[in-house]
Amino acid sequence: MKKLIVALMLVAFAASTALAADVVTYAKDCKKGAVTFNHAMHGEKVVGSCANAACHGDAAPAKIAVDKKTAHKDLCKTCHKGNAGPTKCGGCHIK
């Protein structure tokens, strides 16, 4: 019985760890509010999911650092303009 409980706890921990990477919060200290990037919400627009070279490069999917320039010029806003996503501050920054 103890082994079953330990196994269930490990499965629950692994599942919560795997799901945690699906939602990433950036700009937590921004005056306009934090930006939450939800991989599932972006769906097929994020081409190839985390294999998208525009976001993660050619390396294996990993956490990426996104600063203001990267978000506004290189990644988020460029993609949003091309795919009719929000381009105004309040579309992504939520207080």
N, C-alpha and C positions, 0 to 999 in steps of 0.2 A: 504494500500500500504506500509506503514511504517513497519507493522508487517511482510510482505512478504520479504522486504529488510533485515530486521534483521534476519529472519529465514534463508535466503540464505547466509548471512554472517556467521552465526553460522555453517551451513553445510560446507561451504568452509573452515572455521577454523578447524573444527573437521576432515575433510578429510586431510588437510595438516598436522595436528598433527599425525594422524594415519600413514600416509605415511612416515613421518620423521624418524620413528623408523626402517624402512626397510633398511636404509643405515646408518652405524655407522663408524665414523672415529677415528682411534687410532694412537698413535705415532706421533702426530702432530709436535712435536719438534725434531724428530729423524733426524740425519744427512743424513740418507739414503732415507728419504722421509716418508710421512704419509702412513698409511695403511687404505684403505677403505673396509669395510666389507659390502657387499650387500646381504641381505638375499635372495632376488629373484634370483640373479645371481647364488647363490650356490644351489638353487632349492631343489630337492629331496635328494641331497647329505647331506643337513642338515636334518637329520632324524627327522621326525615329526615337522619340522619347529622349532619354539621356544620352543617346548616341549622337545627338545633334552636335555637329562639329562647330557650329556658330557659338554655342554656349560653352561646351566642355572641351573643345579642341579634339585632337585625334587621340588623346589619352583615354584611358578607361574612365567612366563616369566617376566623378568625385565632387566634393564640395568646392564651389568656385567663389572667389572673392569678387564682389561687385561693388565698386565705388561709384560716386556720383557720375563721373565722366562715362564710365562703362555702361551704366544704366541708361543715362540720357542720350548718349551718342552712339555707342557701339552695339548694345544688345537690345534692351527692352524697347526703347522708343523707336528704333529703326524697324524692329519686327512689328511693333504695334501699328506704325504708319503703313507698312506693307500689307497688313492683315486686318485692317479696320479695327484695331484694338484701341483702348482709351489712350489719348495723348495729353490730356490735361492733368494737372497735378492730382486733383481729387479722384481721378480714375484709378490710381494705384496707391497713393498715399492715404491711409485711413487713420484718423486720430482716435 
